[in-house]
Amino acid sequence: MMTLARLVAVLPLLAVVAGGVSTLPSQGLFDADGDFQRFAPYDLRCQHLAGAPAIDVRNPVFSWKLPIVDGHRGLAQETYRIVVASKKMAAPSDGGIVLDDAATVWDSGKVRNDDYYNAIYGGEALQSMTTYYWTVEWSGAGGAGGAGGAVTGKSEVGSFHVALS
């Protein structure tokens, strides 16, 4: 059940979607308990391209945006973790999409960095004519005007296709 506070938190996101300002996740906005993930990264990009781009490099760069959440102005990323896999699957808990752990080709581990753009792929060689899937998790400070303390968020699954000959 969505409380009034959660509804108020969702309204800015709905305004962004309606205004076409940015691409928000079509899924992954709710956690396993059905609660709104206010801190989920969105607008995942590979090689600066949104959607599921075809890329022509073996070490792509990744970027994402952090949400603007009422009461949490000044969210500050302190760490991120990117996971890239060659397969995805349905999540057993909620039917959403998750990465297949057995197909992981790169896990950045927790990287202490406040940049949310130009994170360079550092895994095994990507295979041509293959689609890969990725997620990003971040953690940081809650910002001024909010509850403060640590905040975390995990993105929906993004994808890209390696199109090298």
KOLSEMI-691615 format. One record per atom (N, C-alpha, C): residue number from 1; atom name; x, y, z. Coordinates in pm, whole numbers. Layout:
<nodes>
+------+------+--------+--------+--------+
! resi ! name !     xx !     yy !     zz !
+------+------+--------+--------+--------+
!  NUM !   CA !      X !      Y !      Z !
...
+------+------+--------+--------+--------+
</nodes>
This chain:
<nodes>
+------+------+--------+--------+--------+
! resi ! name !     xx !     yy !     zz !
+------+------+--------+--------+--------+
!    1 !    N !     84 !   -117 !      0 !
!    1 !   CA !      0 !      0 !      0 !
!    1 !    C !     90 !    124 !      0 !
!    2 !    N !     55 !    221 !    -84 !
!    2 !   CA !    136 !    342 !    -95 !
!    2 !    C !     84 !    446 !      2 !
!    3 !    N !    171 !    492 !     90 !
!    3 !   CA !    134 !    594 !    186 !
!    3 !    C !    139 !    731 !    119 !
!    4 !    N !     85 !    830 !    186 !
!    4 !   CA !     88 !    966 !    134 !
!    4 !    C !    232 !   1013 !    115 !
!    5 !    N !    321 !    980 !    208 !
!    5 !   CA !    462 !   1021 !    196 !
!    5 !    C !    527 !    960 !     72 !
!    6 !    N !    495 !    835 !     44 !
!    6 !   CA !    552 !    770 !    -76 !
!    6 !    C !    493 !    831 !   -202 !
!    7 !    N !    365 !    860 !   -200 !
!    7 !   CA !    302 !    923 !   -315 !
!    7 !    C !    367 !   1057 !   -344 !
!    8 !    N !    393 !   1136 !   -241 !
!    8 !   CA !    459 !   1265 !   -257 !
!    8 !    C !    599 !   1245 !   -315 !
!    9 !    N !    668 !   1139 !   -274 !
!    9 !   CA !    802 !   1111 !   -326 !
!    9 !    C !    798 !   1072 !   -473 !
!   10 !    N !    689 !   1009 !   -517 !
!   10 !   CA !    676 !    964 !   -656 !
!   10 !    C !    637 !   1078 !   -749 !
!   11 !    N !    565 !   1177 !   -700 !
!   11 !   CA !    514 !   1284 !   -786 !
!   11 !    C !    623 !   1353 !   -870 !
!   12 !    N !    741 !   1387 !   -814 !
!   12 !   CA !    842 !   1449 !   -900 !
!   12 !    C !    886 !   1358 !  -1015 !
!   13 !    N !    891 !   1228 !   -989 !
!   13 !   CA !    927 !   1135 !  -1095 !
!   13 !    C !    821 !   1131 !  -1204 !
!   14 !    N !    694 !   1134 !  -1163 !
!   14 !   CA !    586 !   1135 !  -1261 !
!   14 !    C !    591 !   1262 !  -1346 !
!   15 !    N !    626 !   1372 !  -1285 !
!   15 !   CA !    637 !   1497 !  -1360 !
!   15 !    C !    749 !   1489 !  -1462 !
!   16 !    N !    858 !   1425 !  -1426 !
!   16 !   CA !    970 !   1409 !  -1520 !
!   16 !    C !    927 !   1322 !  -1636 !
!   17 !    N !    857 !   1211 !  -1607 !
!   17 !   CA !    811 !   1121 !  -1713 !
!   17 !    C !    715 !   1194 !  -1805 !
!   18 !    N !    619 !   1264 !  -1748 !
!   18 !   CA !    520 !   1335 !  -1829 !
!   18 !    C !    583 !   1444 !  -1914 !
!   19 !    N !    686 !   1508 !  -1860 !
!   19 !   CA !    752 !   1615 !  -1933 !
!   19 !    C !    855 !   1566 !  -2032 !
!   20 !    N !    885 !   1437 !  -2029 !
!   20 !   CA !    982 !   1382 !  -2122 !
!   20 !    C !   1124 !   1432 !  -2098 !
!   21 !    N !   1154 !   1475 !  -1977 !
!   21 !   CA !   1286 !   1530 !  -1949 !
!   21 !    C !   1393 !   1424 !  -1952 !
!   22 !    N !   1363 !   1306 !  -1903 !
!   22 !   CA !   1464 !   1202 !  -1895 !
!   22 !    C !   1398 !   1066 !  -1895 !
!   23 !    N !   1477 !    964 !  -1920 !
!   23 !   CA !   1427 !    828 !  -1920 !
!   23 !    C !   1437 !    771 !  -1780 !
!   24 !    N !   1322 !    735 !  -1724 !
!   24 !   CA !   1320 !    671 !  -1594 !
!   24 !    C !   1300 !    522 !  -1613 !
!   25 !    N !   1336 !    440 !  -1515 !
!   25 !   CA !   1321 !    297 !  -1530 !
!   25 !    C !   1176 !    257 !  -1549 !
!   26 !    N !   1152 !    162 !  -1639 !
!   26 !   CA !   1017 !    113 !  -1660 !
!   26 !    C !    984 !      6 !  -1558 !
!   27 !    N !   1085 !    -53 !  -1500 !
!   27 !   CA !   1067 !   -151 !  -1394 !
!   27 !    C !   1177 !   -126 !  -1292 !
!   28 !    N !   1173 !   -193 !  -1182 !
!   28 !   CA !   1278 !   -175 !  -1084 !
!   28 !    C !   1256 !    -57 !   -992 !
!   29 !    N !   1141 !      9 !  -1001 !
!   29 !   CA !   1115 !    121 !   -912 !
!   29 !    C !   1068 !     75 !   -775 !
!   30 !    N !   1033 !    -54 !   -762 !
!   30 !   CA !    984 !   -105 !   -636 !
!   30 !    C !   1073 !   -220 !   -590 !
!   31 !    N !   1098 !   -228 !   -460 !
!   31 !   CA !   1180 !   -336 !   -407 !
!   31 !    C !   1094 !   -461 !   -387 !
!   32 !    N !   1153 !   -565 !   -331 !
!   32 !   CA !   1085 !   -694 !   -314 !
!   32 !    C !    960 !   -682 !   -226 !
!   33 !    N !    955 !   -584 !   -138 !
!   33 !   CA !    839 !   -565 !    -51 !
!   33 !    C !    734 !   -476 !   -114 !
!   34 !    N !    755 !   -432 !   -237 !
!   34 !   CA !    661 !   -343 !   -303 !
!   34 !    C !    678 !   -198 !   -265 !
!   35 !    N !    785 !   -166 !   -191 !
!   35 !   CA !    810 !    -29 !   -151 !
!   35 !    C !    888 !     43 !   -260 !
!   36 !    N !    857 !    167 !   -279 !
!   36 !   CA !    922 !    249 !   -382 !
!   36 !    C !   1070 !    265 !   -352 !
!   37 !    N !   1155 !    237 !   -451 !
!   37 !   CA !   1299 !    256 !   -437 !
!   37 !    C !   1332 !    400 !   -473 !
!   38 !    N !   1332 !    485 !   -376 !
!   38 !   CA !   1350 !    627 !   -403 !
!   38 !    C !   1489 !    660 !   -452 !
!   39 !    N !   1585 !    573 !   -428 !
!   39 !   CA !   1722 !    606 !   -460 !
!   39 !    C !   1779 !    524 !   -576 !
!   40 !    N !   1693 !    463 !   -656 !
!   40 !   CA !   1740 !    381 !   -768 !
!   40 !    C !   1802 !    469 !   -876 !
!   41 !    N !   1925 !    436 !   -921 !
!   41 !   CA !   1984 !    510 !  -1033 !
!   41 !    C !   1899 !    486 !  -1158 !
!   42 !    N !   1898 !    582 !  -1247 !
!   42 !   CA !   1818 !    570 !  -1370 !
!   42 !    C !   1895 !    630 !  -1486 !
!   43 !    N !   1834 !    625 !  -1604 !
!   43 !   CA !   1895 !    675 !  -1728 !
!   43 !    C !   2032 !    610 !  -1749 !
!   44 !    N !   2034 !    477 !  -1743 !
!   44 !   CA !   2158 !    403 !  -1764 !
!   44 !    C !   2205 !    424 !  -1907 !
!   45 !    N !   2335 !    447 !  -1922 !
!   45 !   CA !   2391 !    470 !  -2055 !
!   45 !    C !   2520 !    391 !  -2070 !
!   46 !    N !   2540 !    343 !  -2191 !
!   46 !   CA !   2663 !    274 !  -2228 !
!   46 !    C !   2719 !    348 !  -2348 !
!   47 !    N !   2845 !    389 !  -2340 !
!   47 !   CA !   2906 !    472 !  -2445 !
!   47 !    C !   2824 !    598 !  -2470 !
!   48 !    N !   2766 !    652 !  -2365 !
!   48 !   CA !   2687 !    777 !  -2368 !
!   48 !    C !   2555 !    762 !  -2442 !
!   49 !    N !   2513 !    638 !  -2469 !
!   49 !   CA !   2389 !    613 !  -2542 !
!   49 !    C !   2288 !    545 !  -2451 !
!   50 !    N !   2163 !    590 !  -2457 !
!   50 !   CA !   2056 !    531 !  -2377 !
!   50 !    C !   1995 !    412 !  -2451 !
!   51 !    N !   1916 !    336 !  -2380 !
!   51 !   CA !   1850 !    221 !  -2441 !
!   51 !    C !   1944 !    102 !  -2445 !
!   52 !    N !   1940 !     29 !  -2552 !
!   52 !   CA !   2025 !    -89 !  -2570 !
!   52 !    C !   2114 !    -65 !  -2692 !
!   53 !    N !   2215 !     20 !  -2678 !
!   53 !   CA !   2293 !     58 !  -2795 !
!   53 !    C !   2384 !    -54 !  -2846 !
!   54 !    N !   2411 !    -47 !  -2975 !
!   54 !   CA !   2515 !   -132 !  -3034 !
!   54 !    C !   2644 !    -49 !  -3025 !
!   55 !    N !   2746 !   -107 !  -2968 !
!   55 !   CA !   2871 !    -35 !  -2949 !
!   55 !    C !   2983 !   -101 !  -3027 !
!   56 !    N !   3088 !    -26 !  -3054 !
!   56 !   CA !   3199 !    -78 !  -3133 !
!   56 !    C !   3332 !    -65 !  -3059 !
!   57 !    N !   3326 !    -81 !  -2927 !
!   57 !   CA !   3447 !    -78 !  -2846 !
!   57 !    C !   3445 !   -198 !  -2752 !
!   58 !    N !   3563 !   -238 !  -2707 !
!   58 !   CA !   3572 !   -354 !  -2617 !
!   58 !    C !   3574 !   -313 !  -2469 !
!   59 !    N !   3599 !   -187 !  -2442 !
!   59 !   CA !   3597 !   -137 !  -2304 !
!   59 !    C !   3505 !    -17 !  -2296 !
!   60 !    N !   3374 !    -41 !  -2293 !
!   60 !   CA !   3280 !     72 !  -2292 !
!   60 !    C !   3283 !    149 !  -2160 !
!   61 !    N !   3226 !    267 !  -2165 !
!   61 !   CA !   3207 !    347 !  -2043 !
!   61 !    C !   3059 !    347 !  -2008 !
!   62 !    N !   3033 !    350 !  -1878 !
!   62 !   CA !   2896 !    347 !  -1826 !
!   62 !    C !   2868 !    476 !  -1751 !
!   63 !    N !   2742 !    517 !  -1754 !
!   63 !   CA !   2699 !    632 !  -1675 !
!   63 !    C !   2554 !    613 !  -1632 !
!   64 !    N !   2513 !    689 !  -1533 !
!   64 !   CA !   2379 !    683 !  -1479 !
!   64 !    C !   2350 !    815 !  -1410 !
!   65 !    N !   2225 !    832 !  -1374 !
!   65 !   CA !   2186 !    952 !  -1300 !
!   65 !    C !   2132 !    910 !  -1164 !
!   66 !    N !   2152 !    998 !  -1067 !
!   66 !   CA !   2095 !    978 !   -936 !
!   66 !    C !   1965 !   1056 !   -928 !
!   67 !    N !   1867 !   1002 !   -858 !
!   67 !   CA !   1737 !   1070 !   -851 !
!   67 !    C !   1742 !   1196 !   -768 !
!   68 !    N !   1649 !   1285 !   -797 !
!   68 !   CA !   1626 !   1402 !   -713 !
!   68 !    C !   1507 !   1365 !   -626 !
!   69 !    N !   1529 !   1353 !   -498 !
!   69 !   CA !   1427 !   1305 !   -407 !
!   69 !    C !   1394 !   1414 !   -307 !
!   70 !    N !   1265 !   1449 !   -298 !
!   70 !   CA !   1224 !   1550 !   -201 !
!   70 !    C !   1273 !   1512 !    -63 !
!   71 !    N !   1326 !   1610 !      7 !
!   71 !   CA !   1375 !   1588 !    142 !
!   71 !    C !   1517 !   1534 !    146 !
!   72 !    N !   1575 !   1507 !     29 !
!   72 !   CA !   1711 !   1452 !     22 !
!   72 !    C !   1792 !   1528 !    -83 !
!   73 !    N !   1786 !   1658 !    -80 !
!   73 !   CA !   1866 !   1737 !   -174 !
!   73 !    C !   2013 !   1715 !   -145 !
!   74 !    N !   2090 !   1714 !   -249 !
!   74 !   CA !   2233 !   1700 !   -231 !
!   74 !    C !   2278 !   1557 !   -206 !
!   75 !    N !   2204 !   1460 !   -262 !
!   75 !   CA !   2251 !   1322 !   -251 !
!   75 !    C !   2392 !   1315 !   -307 !
!   76 !    N !   2480 !   1249 !   -237 !
!   76 !   CA !   2619 !   1243 !   -279 !
!   76 !    C !   2664 !   1098 !   -286 !
!   77 !    N !   2695 !   1054 !   -408 !
!   77 !   CA !   2746 !    919 !   -426 !
!   77 !    C !   2887 !    910 !   -369 !
!   78 !    N !   2912 !    805 !   -295 !
!   78 !   CA !   3046 !    780 !   -241 !
!   78 !    C !   3109 !    656 !   -304 !
!   79 !    N !   3025 !    555 !   -334 !
!   79 !   CA !   3075 !    432 !   -396 !
!   79 !    C !   2976 !    386 !   -502 !
!   80 !    N !   3026 !    304 !   -595 !
!   80 !   CA !   2938 !    236 !   -689 !
!   80 !    C !   2993 !     96 !   -713 !
!   81 !    N !   2906 !     12 !   -767 !
!   81 !   CA !   2943 !   -124 !   -808 !
!   81 !    C !   2867 !   -154 !   -935 !
!   82 !    N !   2939 !   -190 !  -1040 !
!   82 !   CA !   2879 !   -227 !  -1168 !
!   82 !    C !   2898 !   -376 !  -1188 !
!   83 !    N !   2792 !   -443 !  -1231 !
!   83 !   CA !   2801 !   -585 !  -1265 !
!   83 !    C !   2752 !   -601 !  -1408 !
!   84 !    N !   2832 !   -671 !  -1491 !
!   84 !   CA !   2798 !   -697 !  -1630 !
!   84 !    C !   2788 !   -848 !  -1647 !
!   85 !    N !   2682 !   -894 !  -1713 !
!   85 !   CA !   2661 !  -1037 !  -1735 !
!   85 !    C !   2614 !  -1062 !  -1879 !
!   86 !    N !   2633 !  -1184 !  -1923 !
!   86 !   CA !   2591 !  -1219 !  -2060 !
!   86 !    C !   2449 !  -1276 !  -2063 !
!   87 !    N !   2387 !  -1292 !  -1947 !
!   87 !   CA !   2249 !  -1342 !  -1941 !
!   87 !    C !   2172 !  -1270 !  -1832 !
!   88 !    N !   2041 !  -1264 !  -1852 !
!   88 !   CA !   1952 !  -1211 !  -1750 !
!   88 !    C !   1844 !  -1316 !  -1725 !
!   89 !    N !   1770 !  -1299 !  -1617 !
!   89 !   CA !   1663 !  -1394 !  -1586 !
!   89 !    C !   1558 !  -1325 !  -1501 !
!   90 !    N !   1443 !  -1390 !  -1487 !
!   90 !   CA !   1336 !  -1335 !  -1404 !
!   90 !    C !   1374 !  -1351 !  -1258 !
!   91 !    N !   1346 !  -1248 !  -1180 !
!   91 !   CA !   1373 !  -1253 !  -1036 !
!   91 !    C !   1271 !  -1346 !   -971 !
!   92 !    N !   1316 !  -1438 !   -888 !
!   92 !   CA !   1222 !  -1531 !   -826 !
!   92 !    C !   1124 !  -1461 !   -731 !
!   93 !    N !   1166 !  -1350 !   -671 !
!   93 !   CA !   1081 !  -1286 !   -571 !
!   93 !    C !    967 !  -1204 !   -629 !
!   94 !    N !    994 !  -1128 !   -735 !
!   94 !   CA !    890 !  -1037 !   -783 !
!   94 !    C !    866 !  -1040 !   -933 !
!   95 !    N !    933 !  -1130 !  -1005 !
!   95 !   CA !    913 !  -1140 !  -1150 !
!   95 !    C !    985 !  -1033 !  -1229 !
!   96 !    N !   1059 !   -944 !  -1162 !
!   96 !   CA !   1139 !   -845 !  -1234 !
!   96 !    C !   1257 !   -913 !  -1302 !
!   97 !    N !   1342 !   -836 !  -1365 !
!   97 !   CA !   1457 !   -890 !  -1436 !
!   97 !    C !   1582 !   -868 !  -1351 !
!   98 !    N !   1664 !   -971 !  -1338 !
!   98 !   CA !   1791 !   -962 !  -1266 !
!   98 !    C !   1899 !  -1027 !  -1352 !
!   99 !    N !   2024 !  -1003 !  -1316 !
!   99 !   CA !   2135 !  -1066 !  -1386 !
!   99 !    C !   2149 !  -1210 !  -1341 !
!  100 !    N !   2193 !  -1296 !  -1432 !
!  100 !   CA !   2224 !  -1434 !  -1400 !
!  100 !    C !   2365 !  -1437 !  -1342 !
!  101 !    N !   2378 !  -1460 !  -1212 !
!  101 !   CA !   2509 !  -1457 !  -1146 !
!  101 !    C !   2610 !  -1549 !  -1211 !
!  102 !    N !   2564 !  -1663 !  -1262 !
!  102 !   CA !   2655 !  -1759 !  -1324 !
!  102 !    C !   2714 !  -1706 !  -1455 !
!  103 !    N !   2652 !  -1602 !  -1512 !
!  103 !   CA !   2697 !  -1548 !  -1640 !
!  103 !    C !   2770 !  -1414 !  -1624 !
!  104 !    N !   2812 !  -1381 !  -1503 !
!  104 !   CA !   2882 !  -1255 !  -1479 !
!  104 !    C !   3016 !  -1254 !  -1551 !
!  105 !    N !   3042 !  -1148 !  -1629 !
!  105 !   CA !   3171 !  -1133 !  -1698 !
!  105 !    C !   3257 !  -1027 !  -1631 !
!  106 !    N !   3193 !   -941 !  -1550 !
!  106 !   CA !   3271 !   -841 !  -1476 !
!  106 !    C !   3190 !   -790 !  -1358 !
!  107 !    N !   3256 !   -784 !  -1245 !
!  107 !   CA !   3201 !   -722 !  -1124 !
!  107 !    C !   3307 !   -624 !  -1077 !
!  108 !    N !   3277 !   -497 !  -1084 !
!  108 !   CA !   3375 !   -395 !  -1048 !
!  108 !    C !   3412 !   -401 !   -901 !
!  109 !    N !   3328 !   -466 !   -820 !
!  109 !   CA !   3346 !   -457 !   -676 !
!  109 !    C !   3307 !   -316 !   -633 !
!  110 !    N !   3312 !   -289 !   -506 !
!  110 !   CA !   3276 !   -156 !   -457 !
!  110 !    C !   3390 !    -60 !   -490 !
!  111 !    N !   3360 !     39 !   -572 !
!  111 !   CA !   3458 !    139 !   -615 !
!  111 !    C !   3431 !    268 !   -539 !
!  112 !    N !   3529 !    317 !   -469 !
!  112 !   CA !   3513 !    442 !   -394 !
!  112 !    C !   3535 !    558 !   -491 !
!  113 !    N !   3425 !    614 !   -541 !
!  113 !   CA !   3432 !    719 !   -642 !
!  113 !    C !   3298 !    789 !   -646 !
!  114 !    N !   3299 !    921 !   -656 !
!  114 !   CA !   3174 !    995 !   -661 !
!  114 !    C !   3126 !   1023 !   -803 !
!  115 !    N !   3201 !    978 !   -903 !
!  115 !   CA !   3159 !    998 !  -1043 !
!  115 !    C !   3052 !    898 !  -1080 !
!  116 !    N !   2950 !    943 !  -1149 !
!  116 !   CA !   2846 !    854 !  -1199 !
!  116 !    C !   2842 !    862 !  -1352 !
!  117 !    N !   2954 !    894 !  -1410 !
!  117 !   CA !   2967 !    895 !  -1555 !
!  117 !    C !   3109 !    849 !  -1590 !
!  118 !    N !   3122 !    791 !  -1706 !
!  118 !   CA !   3252 !    744 !  -1758 !
!  118 !    C !   3321 !    641 !  -1670 !
!  119 !    N !   3244 !    550 !  -1611 !
!  119 !   CA !   3303 !    436 !  -1540 !
!  119 !    C !   3344 !    335 !  -1647 !
!  120 !    N !   3471 !    303 !  -1653 !
!  120 !   CA !   3525 !    221 !  -1763 !
!  120 !    C !   3516 !     72 !  -1730 !
!  121 !    N !   3465 !     -4 !  -1826 !
!  121 !   CA !   3458 !   -150 !  -1815 !
!  121 !    C !   3599 !   -205 !  -1795 !
!  122 !    N !   3614 !   -298 !  -1702 !
!  122 !   CA !   3746 !   -353 !  -1673 !
!  122 !    C !   3747 !   -503 !  -1664 !
!  123 !    N !   3655 !   -569 !  -1733 !
!  123 !   CA !   3647 !   -715 !  -1724 !
!  123 !    C !   3712 !   -786 !  -1840 !
!  124 !    N !   3677 !   -913 !  -1853 !
!  124 !   CA !   3730 !   -995 !  -1961 !
!  124 !    C !   3685 !   -938 !  -2095 !
!  125 !    N !   3755 !   -978 !  -2201 !
!  125 !   CA !   3724 !   -926 !  -2335 !
!  125 !    C !   3578 !   -954 !  -2371 !
!  126 !    N !   3509 !   -851 !  -2415 !
!  126 !   CA !   3370 !   -866 !  -2459 !
!  126 !    C !   3369 !   -930 !  -2598 !
!  127 !    N !   3274 !  -1020 !  -2618 !
!  127 !   CA !   3265 !  -1092 !  -2745 !
!  127 !    C !   3179 !  -1016 !  -2845 !
!  128 !    N !   3223 !  -1015 !  -2969 !
!  128 !   CA !   3148 !   -950 !  -3076 !
!  128 !    C !   3015 !  -1021 !  -3097 !
!  129 !    N !   2918 !   -943 !  -3141 !
!  129 !   CA !   2783 !   -991 !  -3173 !
!  129 !    C !   2716 !  -1056 !  -3050 !
!  130 !    N !   2739 !   -996 !  -2934 !
!  130 !   CA !   2683 !  -1048 !  -2809 !
!  130 !    C !   2614 !   -935 !  -2734 !
!  131 !    N !   2500 !   -966 !  -2676 !
!  131 !   CA !   2430 !   -870 !  -2592 !
!  131 !    C !   2469 !   -895 !  -2446 !
!  132 !    N !   2499 !   -786 !  -2376 !
!  132 !   CA !   2535 !   -793 !  -2235 !
!  132 !    C !   2434 !   -712 !  -2155 !
!  133 !    N !   2422 !   -746 !  -2028 !
!  133 !   CA !   2328 !   -681 !  -1937 !
!  133 !    C !   2406 !   -628 !  -1818 !
!  134 !    N !   2362 !   -514 !  -1764 !
!  134 !   CA !   2437 !   -455 !  -1653 !
!  134 !    C !   2346 !   -383 !  -1555 !
!  135 !    N !   2396 !   -373 !  -1433 !
!  135 !   CA !   2329 !   -297 !  -1328 !
!  135 !    C !   2434 !   -216 !  -1254 !
!  136 !    N !   2388 !   -115 !  -1186 !
!  136 !   CA !   2477 !    -36 !  -1101 !
!  136 !    C !   2409 !    -18 !   -965 !
!  137 !    N !   2487 !    -33 !   -860 !
!  137 !   CA !   2444 !     -3 !   -724 !
!  137 !    C !   2530 !    112 !   -675 !
!  138 !    N !   2473 !    200 !   -595 !
!  138 !   CA !   2552 !    309 !   -540 !
!  138 !    C !   2518 !    324 !   -392 !
!  139 !    N !   2608 !    386 !   -322 !
!  139 !   CA !   2581 !    421 !   -183 !
!  139 !    C !   2644 !    557 !   -158 !
!  140 !    N !   2588 !    626 !    -61 !
!  140 !   CA !   2640 !    759 !    -31 !
!  140 !    C !   2568 !    822 !     85 !
!  141 !    N !   2582 !    953 !     91 !
!  141 !   CA !   2524 !   1031 !    200 !
!  141 !    C !   2387 !   1082 !    160 !
!  142 !    N !   2299 !   1096 !    260 !
!  142 !   CA !   2161 !   1135 !    238 !
!  142 !    C !   2138 !   1279 !    198 !
!  143 !    N !   2235 !   1365 !    216 !
!  143 !   CA !   2221 !   1502 !    171 !
!  143 !    C !   2154 !   1593 !    271 !
!  144 !    N !   2166 !   1723 !    243 !
!  144 !   CA !   2108 !   1826 !    330 !
!  144 !    C !   1957 !   1824 !    319 !
!  145 !    N !   1892 !   1851 !    425 !
!  145 !   CA !   1746 !   1859 !    424 !
!  145 !    C !   1678 !   1725 !    436 !
!  146 !    N !   1753 !   1616 !    429 !
!  146 !   CA !   1694 !   1484 !    440 !
!  146 !    C !   1723 !   1423 !    575 !
!  147 !    N !   1699 !   1297 !    581 !
!  147 !   CA !   1722 !   1226 !    706 !
!  147 !    C !   1871 !   1210 !    733 !
!  148 !    N !   1954 !   1237 !    631 !
!  148 !   CA !   2098 !   1220 !    647 !
!  148 !    C !   2132 !   1073 !    653 !
!  149 !    N !   2253 !   1043 !    690 !
!  149 !   CA !   2293 !    904 !    700 !
!  149 !    C !   2316 !    841 !    564 !
!  150 !    N !   2337 !    711 !    564 !
!  150 !   CA !   2368 !    639 !    441 !
!  150 !    C !   2243 !    611 !    360 !
!  151 !    N !   2256 !    619 !    229 !
!  151 !   CA !   2150 !    581 !    137 !
!  151 !    C !   2212 !    489 !     33 !
!  152 !    N !   2130 !    401 !    -24 !
!  152 !   CA !   2176 !    310 !   -129 !
!  152 !    C !   2067 !    299 !   -234 !
!  153 !    N !   2106 !    255 !   -351 !
!  153 !   CA !   2010 !    231 !   -458 !
!  153 !    C !   2067 !    137 !   -560 !
!  154 !    N !   1981 !     60 !   -624 !
!  154 !   CA !   2022 !    -33 !   -728 !
!  154 !    C !   1934 !    -10 !   -851 !
!  155 !    N !   1997 !     -8 !   -968 !
!  155 !   CA !   1925 !     20 !  -1091 !
!  155 !    C !   1850 !   -103 !  -1142 !
!  156 !    N !   1765 !    -78 !  -1237 !
!  156 !   CA !   1708 !   -187 !  -1315 !
!  156 !    C !   1819 !   -241 !  -1405 !
!  157 !    N !   1791 !   -343 !  -1482 !
!  157 !   CA !   1890 !   -402 !  -1571 !
!  157 !    C !   1894 !   -323 !  -1703 !
!  158 !    N !   2013 !   -278 !  -1741 !
!  158 !   CA !   2033 !   -214 !  -1871 !
!  158 !    C !   2101 !   -315 !  -1964 !
!  159 !    N !   2114 !   -279 !  -2090 !
!  159 !   CA !   2181 !   -370 !  -2184 !
!  159 !    C !   2256 !   -293 !  -2290 !
!  160 !    N !   2347 !   -363 !  -2356 !
!  160 !   CA !   2419 !   -310 !  -2472 !
!  160 !    C !   2462 !   -428 !  -2556 !
!  161 !    N !   2486 !   -403 !  -2683 !
!  161 !   CA !   2524 !   -507 !  -2778 !
!  161 !    C !   2659 !   -473 !  -2838 !
!  162 !    N !   2753 !   -566 !  -2831 !
!  162 !   CA !   2885 !   -545 !  -2889 !
!  162 !    C !   2878 !   -584 !  -3036 !
!  163 !    N !   2907 !   -488 !  -3123 !
!  163 !   CA !   2895 !   -509 !  -3267 !
!  163 !    C !   3028 !   -489 !  -3336 !
!  164 !    N !   3127 !   -565 !  -3295 !
!  164 !   CA !   3260 !   -559 !  -3358 !
!  164 !    C !   3275 !   -676 !  -3453 !
!  165 !    N !   3357 !   -657 !  -3555 !
!  165 !   CA !   3380 !   -769 !  -3646 !
!  165 !    C !   3512 !   -837 !  -3614 !
+------+------+--------+--------+--------+
</nodes>
